[in-house]
Amino acid sequence: MSGPRLTDFVKRPNPGTVGKPIKINANFFEITQLPNINVYHYDVTITPDVPPIVNRRVFEHMLVVYGKSELDGSRPVFDGRKSIFSPRVFPFESKTFDITLPEDEIPQGVVPRHPPRGFKVKIKKASEINLEELHRFLNAKSALTPNCLTAIMALDILIRHKPAMLYSSVGRSFFTPDGAQPLYGGVEVWNGFYQSARPTLGRMMINLDVAATAYYQSGSLLELAVKILDRRNIDDLRRGFSDRDRSKLEKALRGLLIRVTHRSEVKRKFKISKLTPTPASSTLFMKENTKTDVATYFFQTYGRRLQYPFMPCVVTGRDVFLPMEICTVIAGQRHVKKLNEKQTADMIKFTCQPPQVRANKIKEGLKILNYHENEFLNDFGMKVATEMVQINARILPAPTISYHPSSRQANFVPRDGAWNLRDKRVATGATLGSWGVVVFGTERDLPLTFAQAFIRELIVTCVDTGMTIPNKQPPILYANPHGDIEDSLKNAWMRAGNAVKSQPQLLVCILPNTGVPLYAEIKRVSDTVIGIPTQCVQMSHTRVPKKQYCANVCLKINVKLGGMNAFLSPNQTPFLTQKPTILFGADVSHPSPGDTTRPSIASLVGSMDAKAARYAATVRVQTARTETIADLGGMVVELLRTFFQTCGQKPERILFYRDGVSEGQFNEVLRSEVASVRAACTTLDANYRPTITFVVVQKRHHARFFPAKREEGDRNGNCQAGTVVDTGIVHPFEFDFYLQSHAGLHGTSRPTHYHVLYDENRFTSDSLQEFTYKLCHLYARCTRTVSLVPAAYYAHLVAARARFHSKGERWSDTESSESNADESTYLAVKPDLLRVMYFM
């Protein structure tokens, strides 16, 4: 007799056994003693409605005033919004308290026009949580009930409560200005820590990791303006402050909180809404029925001559004009806008740390958090281990990779997750007969002889690597990178076709820089208007062409023309070869925070042969920030048809890797998307019922692994490619595992988390883990194992490419682009391209 159903997803089969067993440390700390009492949950409503940071101050003040008299001296914890958890019951069911915040307790970085100081705090009992139910869940005896979820939430809030009172807190992380590093453009990186209570088999853990985020530089607003505009000093702006400068600055400063320095008694904060179109010396307003300008007003009223009257004023509130030089930026304001390219590069440089450094930083975080002296944890009777947990892991064996039989090294087993193309020819080389080259620049930028020499080297490498190129002298055309790109590409297409009297297969585009605008426009035109694959290369690489660079370009060209680079022999992948099988990869990419116009983009790729080396793609735009794929049914039908046309069979098995889903969305995505796949099958044939396995792929998590013995790591100190973990820190009983399939190049490697939500193909732990790891060797654009199963990786590339297919974008090099892009402005990829890997 089976007990109650534990999960709507898939129960873990026995843990895997394949591979070399090793011990690793993971950044999880065991909760050695859970609260051994009942925990009381109270709903709290604070009026008027203010941000969590103010709520916390109100709550803190309430404890000082009423803690002993009304709350029985207990030390409750608060999530900053709606929930309080207490280790002792309050002597009332419901009660409202009146609180007045002292002026100096209203935190920095918050600005109501007149900050409210009087608050009503209503506390009402919600439930009593018996932790016995949580213990049953952790020991795989009961399902994850609402009560368990509340208990885990209580632990999360308990460990977060004190840091949130002391530091700048964002979600599950908190940050401090200690050791802040300046980024380009007036932004700085603050370091901090992430912590989260995670259930594992038999015990709760705290996942603790380092974190970093961007804040505005505090202090002089003028200095910030100089940095945003990338000038050396304020005098550079005396020479001219253009409309473009003004609009860039206004965009960056809008919403920022400032104080004024010219009146020491004014403690008020102001929020910047815009900049004046005119400098302070000619910004006019009415004062006692006469028109006066801001500079004159400041001189007459405060006896202060403005040093920088040529700068615009900031506008706050109801048209209050403030000269920039009297404003200071309040500390601790997060930069939530998207970072530009240079800032992102700086951010990566600061946050990229080798494993040993990261592990030490995490240990420092543990000291800062100081769980064993945290009075709130002690009150709840909770204890946390002081060492990272050590767990069992395995290193899976690498598969044998096959290239063309005529290669000197046709079959080989890669070492350390990387190999090269020496002595290898691609498995199926494409033929390139009709093609053209466009140089975006003048002959001064790249003389014709250099362009020809690069093309010669590229041809030699492609031929050595197994492609056939009968046309060795494609026409070379020069075009203006700032001109009409569509016209230039159509021209090149015509010239290429006329040269050999046949339909062009490829345009090679030589680009002067790495900027987004030109690349985006080339891809929009080639993917959606002309319908031809393009291969972009950087001009800097063409002047002295390197063999390795040309080989990498050749890998991309070959698959764009329908070729196949490498494969695994059929006996290594029985899941693919015993029955016709299709692998799907799906992703939804959302617009960046604060973007109100752009849609979300859903992409789906499907394998097209028994080797799972070639994929076809399909893509849709849908309402912004919807998690589930709206037209998944239609997309699956499209790819199943393509599979049938390519292979002459219907797939009997489907393995679906789904990226871009957070834990909270599992139920909804599973319900909606497995049903859509089913429906797509019955649309094709009422009796068509392939077996489906649905796996969610997650990279956005905070689990990190460190080899317990130095010699068991790779040369950077990371775990080796093929490290798999399916015990110790995974779900108490659902089918999930971590796989670090790649050899890290920089910093600490991030394993990918795979969670099986639905499985009709009856995978064992070993069979799914090994199959997934083998697939990671088949990513077509490089000779390395990759960190993400290729089906999901390709879906990600398709979605990213589709962002360039809108007519409404005005891309810019540095900022995220201006956009009139809504769902209607995205153009469809030409059908012929969808069957080859145009997105590589």
FINU-975873 format. One record per residue (C-alpha): x, y, z; residue in one letter. Coordinates in pm, whole numbers, plus 50000, padded with zeros to 5 digits. Example, Ala and Ser with C-alpha at 12.3 -4.5 7.8 and 13.67 -1.06 7.14 Angstrom:
<pts>
512304955050780A 513674989450714S 
</pts>
This chain:
<pts>
500005000050000M 501515033649903S 501325063250141G 499985097850055P 501395113349736R 504575131949831L 504895154549528T 503185165849207D 506585163649040F 508875133249024V 510235113849320K 513975108349309R 514945073649187P 517975059549374N 520915084149373P 523465078949094G 526565057349129T 528465062648801V 531765081548812G 534695086649044K 533515094649402P 535035125749560I 534305148249860K 533535185049805I 532595214350026N 529475233849933A 528485268350059N 525705254550278F 525755255550659F 523655230850853E 521015243551094I 522115220051373T 519155229051593Q 515795239951457L 513525259651688P 512145232751922N 509065253552002I 505905263451822N 506375295551625V 503575321351613Y 502795338951287H 501145373551300Y 499885395051013D 500915431151045V 499535461750867T 501375494750894I 499595526350778T 500325548750599P 501975526650337D 505785532250334V 508805512750202P 510075482150398P 513075501550529I 510735525950708V 508455497450821N 511455481650992R 512215514051181R 508565516351288V 508645480151407F 511925485551593E 510495516351765H 507345497251856M 509435470452030L 511245497052233V 507975513252342V 505625483252380Y 507895452352382G 507845446152754K 504385459052839S 502325445352548E 504375418152374L 505405398652679D 509085408052634G 509385384652333S 511755391652045R 509705387751727P 511195390451375V 509665410051087F 509895406850706D 509545444350652G 506115440350492R 503305418450624K 504575390850853S 505855388451210I 507075355951366F 507395352951741S 508865325651964P 506135333052220R 502435339552188V 501325375952234F 498695382252502P 496075393052243F 494485380451918E 494515414451751S 495635449151855K 496535483151703T 499415504551828F 500115541351761D 503775548951690I 505525582151634T 508945579651470L 511535604851587P 512745626551293E 516275611951297D 514965576351268E 513485581150923I 516165563250720P 518365577850447Q 517305571050093G 513555574450152V 511575604750051V 507975611750095P 507505649050038R 506645653750405H 507695621150567P 504875608050787P 505925603851146R 502735589951298G 501925553351216F 499255528251305K 500535492551348V 497825465951349K 498925431151462I 496625401251418K 497325364451490K 497495343751169A 498585308851278S 500635287251508E 503355267051333I 504295233251467N 507705224651328L 506935187551350E 505365190251003E 508585205050862L 510585176251014H 508245151450843R 508775168950508F 512585169350551L 512515132150628N 510445124850313A 507415114450522K 505045141950409S 504505166050122A 505455202750123L 502315216450294T 501435253550327P 502455249550691N 505945237450588C 506285266550346L 505395290950624T 507915274150855A 510685277450593I 509645313850537M 509875319750914A 513455306250918L 514325328150619D 512985359050796I 514675349151122L 518155347850964I 517515379650763R 515965400851038H 519105414151206K 521185420950888P 518145439350743A 518155462351047M 521895469551017L 522655469950644Y 521235479650307S 519095449650223S 517835437649884V 515715406149873G 517685378250040R 520955397950025S 522435426350227F 525245450250126F 527725473150298T 529715502950165P 532905489050325D 535415482550048G 533115496749776A 534815498649434Q 534075526349184P 532635515848848L 532625537248537Y 530005565048523G 529405574948889G 528325540649003V 530065519149266E 529955482349358V 528995473249712W 529865438849839N 527565418350051G 526125384050124F 523165363050020Y 521505339050262Q 518575315650218S 517095287150425A 517015255550209R 515425221850285P 517545190550220T 517125154250323L 516805152250701G 517985187750772R 517595224550694M 520625243350559M 521555279750512I 522905286650165N 525395315250215L 527145332349924D 528895364649837V 526865390249643A 527515423949482A 525305451249344T 525605486549211A 524885518549408Y 525085555149310Y 528155573449431Q 527095596449716S 528285632049777G 528475660949529S 525825659049255L 528115678649022L 530885652949059E 528385625548982L 527255644748670A 530865648048548V 531335610348582K 528045601648413I 529025623648117L 532545608548113D 534405641848146R 537635647848335R 536275676448546N 533475701848567I 535475727348361D 535155704248061D 531445712548072L 532025750248070R 532995746347706R 529545734447617G 526705714247756F 524845698647461S 521225687047440D 522555651747414R 524485656147742D 521375669947904R 519145641347802S 521765615147902K 522175631748241L 518445635448299E 517865598748221K 520595588548467A 519525611748752L 515745608148736R 514405594449066G 517605601149262L 517315614849618L 519315645449718I 519785670150005R 520655707049976V 523745722650135T 522965759950124H 520625759050426R 521935738450713S 518555738050889E 516845720350595V 516975682950658K 514435675050387R 515195651750101K 514245659249743F 513635635749453K 514905646249109I 512125644748851S 513935661248557K 516475687748454L 515665722848333T 516205727547958P 518145759648036T 521225766848253P 520675781148604A 521635816048475S 518645816548238S 516095794248413T 513265818548496L 510485816348754F 508005840748913M 508995854849251K 506555879749405E 505135888149062N 508505894648900T 510455871548673K 513855862348804T 516435836148715D 517755809848955V 521335823348969A 520175858749053T 517675845549311Y 520425826149492F 522685856749499F 519905879749627Q 518465855449883T 521545837150014Y 524345860549906G 525805831649714R 527235835149364R 526815802649166L 530155789049049Q 528585768248773Y 525645788648638P 526055771648297F 524745738548437M 521005731048430P 519005729448754C 517375698248888V 513605699648913V 511995683949220T 508475682149359G 506125708849228R 508625726949006D 511255735549264V 514475744749079F 517745736349258L 521205744749115P 523245712749091M 526155726849291E 524115729249613I 522905693149595C 524445662149750T 523425626649666V 522165606649965I 524215574950031A 522865539749989G 520725543949676Q 520735513249456R 521385516649085H 518525495648946V 518845506148582K 520685482948345K 524465487248358L 526115496948029N 528795475647861E 531755491948034K 530105490848377Q 529185454348325T 532785445948231A 534065464048543D 531475446548758M 532575412448629I 536215421648694K 535465430549059F 533185401149134T 535145373648956C 537015355349233Q 538925322549226P 537305294849434P 539705297949729Q 539105335549758V 535345331049733R 535325303749998A 537285326550234N 534925355650166K 531975332950250I 533675323950580K 534105361350648E 530375365350583G 529685338950843L 531715359351094K 529805391251007I 526465373151044L 527675358151371N 524685334651402Y 525705320651742H 525535354951908E 522395366351725N 519885373152005E 516915366351775F 518195331751674L 518995324252039N 515485334452141D 514045309751889F 516485282952004G 518125279551660M 521795269551609K 523905269851289V 527115250651210A 530285271051166T 531795250550880E 530665245250522M 528965211750473V 531095184450315Q 529175162650071I 529725133549835N 530055141149464A 531105121349158R 533125130148848I 531335115148547L 533465099948270P 533765120547949A 532295104947632P 534195097047310T 533655125247060I 533605117146688S 534665138746393Y 534875128346024H 536345093345978P 539065107845751S 540455128546043S 543815118046189R 542065119746527Q 538535108846438A 537515095946783N 538915107947113F 538045113247479V 538565149647585P 540575157447897R 539635185348140D 536595195747937G 538485210647641A 540095200247310W 541035216046975N 540505210746602L 544065199846523R 544025168446304D 540205168846294K 537715174446014R 534045182746083V 531635153346072A 529625167645780T 531245196345594G 528925220645417A 529615233245063T 529955270845019L 529565280244652G 527825313844646S 528865340144899W 529975376044947G 531965397945185V 530985432345321V 533595454045491V 531865480345706F 534425507945671G 536735523245407T 539835509645237E 541795531545477R 540355511845770D 541055478245601L 542925478545267P 541595454345003L 544795433545016T 544265427645391F 540625417945337A 541645393745059Q 544425378745273A 541975372645559F 539425356145327I 542215334045183R 543235322945533E 539605316645627L 539065295445314I 542235274945378V 541155268345738T 537575259245639C 538825235145371V 541375219645609D 538535215245858T 536415196145608G 534215221645429M 534065224245048T 534535259144903I 534555258944521P 534235297044503N 537555310144639K 537095346544530Q 533835360244670P 533075396544575P 534235421344845I 532155452644896L 532905482945118Y 529965499045300A 529375528045538N 528815514945895P 526605545645963H 524745544045631G 521785523745506D 522765488845623I 519745472245462E 520685486745125D 524355476445162S 523445440545249L 520935437544963K 523625450644732N 526145425344855A 523525397844818W 522915407944453M 526655409444377R 527285375444538A 524425359244344G 525425374844013N 529065364544056A 528265327444031V 524685329043901K 523195311244200S 521315319444520Q 523815333144780P 524325311245089Q 526305334345321L 527495369945370L 530675375245574V 530515409545743C 533685426145872I 532775450446153L 534845480146274P 533885476546644N 532025455246896T 529135479946920G 525575466646930V 523835489946678P 525575478146360L 525515441446459Y 521815443746554A 520875459546221E 522895434046020I 521095405546197K 517655421846161R 518125425645787V 519795392045719S 517465371345943D 514125387845866T 514405407145537V 516835388645308I 516815354645477G 520515345945452I 522985335445722P 525635361645803T 528965356445975Q 530245387546153C 533945390946230V 535865418746404Q 538125439846180M 540885438146444S 541095400246392H 541395402946014T 544595423245994R 546765394246112V 544485363946073P 545165336746331K 544525300046255K 542675294446586Q 540355323946523Y 539575312046169C 538875276846300A 536355290546551N 534655310746276V 534605279746056C 532705259946325L 529995286446318K 529825289245937I 529545251545894N 526425248246112V 524855279645964K 525055262145626L 523475230245760G 526675210845833G 527475191146149M 530665196246348N 530925166546583A 528755138546724F 528685110246977L 528625074446849S 525115058946871P 526075033047136N 526865061447382Q 523395077147362T 520865048647363P 518115072847470F 518465090147131L 519105060146915T 516845031847038Q 513705050346927K 513145082646732P 513645109646997T 513515147446995I 515225170447243L 513605204147302F 515195234647464G 512975263747568A 513595297747722D 511685329747795V 513745361647800S 512215391547977H 512915428747924P 515205445048179S 513685459848500P 511985493148447G 511475486548074D 507795492948011T 507625489247633T 509435457747523R 507735423547525P 509085390447653S 510485366347395I 509835328947403A 512095305747207S 512055268547134L 514675247246959V 514335210546867G 516945184846763S 516595172846404M 518425139446395D 519435109246602A 522775125746679K 521205156846845A 523865177846677A 521565198746454R 518645219446581Y 515815239246424A 514375269946598A 511175289246641T 510455321046835V 507485342346951R 507025375747121V 504525376047409Q 503225398747686T 506075412247899A 507095391648203R 504715362348149T 506555331448269E 504795304548067T 505205301847691I 501905313947546A 502025296547206D 504065266147306L 501565243247130G 502045260746794G 505825261346835M 506005223946917V 503825215346615V 506205235146393E 509295216646518L 507655182146517L 506755188046150R 510355198146073T 511625167046256F 509285145046050F 510375161445723Q 514055157045817T 513925121545958C 510795106745802G 509575095546147Q 507585109846434K 509555111346760P 508345085047008E 510095102347299R 510415138647401I 512975152547645L 512215189147718F 514845211347886Y 513195243448007R 515275273448110D 514115305648270G 511725292648541V 512035301048911S 510955276549184E 507755295349253G 506645289648892Q 507235251948873F 503585242148921N 502185267248676E 504775259948404V 504405222348442L 500605223848426R 500455246848128S 503435235547921E 503215197547944V 499545201347845A 500595223047547S 503125196847430V 500475169547465R 497925190247272A 500475197346997A 500975159646951C 497255152446925T 496875181346677T 499185162046443L 497435128646504D 494705120246756A 496495087846854N 499975102746877Y 501205100547238R 504995101947271P 506445098147623T 507495131547773I 510145141348026T 510185177748140F 513315191148312V 513795226448444V 517315240348403V 518475267348646Q 521655287748649K 520405315848871R 521085300849211H 523745304649478H 525135269349519A 528915267949471R 531285238349504F 534875236849631F 537025205349604P 537855192149955A 541345182249833K 543325206149615R 544525177849388E 540925168049307E 540215202149156G 541275216548822D 544185240548782R 542045270648883N 540905253149201G 537375246149071N 535735212049066C 536475192648748Q 534165191448447A 531585163948502G 531125169348878T 527605158548976V 525835162149314V 522545144849392D 522735140649772T 523415162850074G 522205196649949I 519445186949704V 515675183949760H 514615159450035P 512855136249786F 512275152049443E 514405143249138F 516985171349110D 520765173449078F 523605198049026Y 525945192248732L 529055212748675Q 529665201448320S 532275227148215H 535875235248300A 535775270748436G 537955297048269L 537645325048528H 536405328348883G 534345302149063T 532345278748840S 528585278348880R 527035243648855P 523745240848666T 520735227948861H 518435203248682Y 515005195648836H 512785168948678V 509125179448698L 507595152148483Y 508995119148358D 507275092848144E 510615080048010N 511545064448342R 515025079348372F 517295066748648T 519575092148819S 522565078348631D 520895077448289S 519685113648297L 522865127448456Q 525165109148213E 523045117347908F 522905154348003T 526665155548060Y 527365138647725K 525165163947546L 527235192247698C 530105180747470H 528065188347155L 527775226147167Y 528635234946807A 530455267746845R 533445257347053C 535655227647135T 534825227347507R 532145212047724T 529645238847815V 527965246948146S 524405243448015L 522835215447812V 523075227547447P 519325225947377A 518755252047652A 521835271647544Y 520585273947184Y 517105284747302A 518815312447495H 520735323647182L 517545323546972V 515735345647226A 518705369447252A 518925372146872R 515195379446843A 515705411447047R 517495425146736F 514555417646507H 512445447746600S 512005477446369K 511285499846668G 514715498746833E 517225526846841R 520245508146975W 523045528047129S 526545516247215D 526685525647578T 523215526747727E 520435501947683S 518605513747376S 515695537247338E 512745517647218S 509415520247045N 509505482547027A 506275465647117D 504995431747007E 503945444746664S 507385457046558T 509155423246571Y 509715407146232L 509585369746172A 512725350246086V 512605337145727K 511385300645724P 514465286645544D 516745300445815L 514765284346097L 515925250245971R 519615258446001V 521395271846306M 521295308446197Y 521575319946561F 525105306746618M 
</pts>
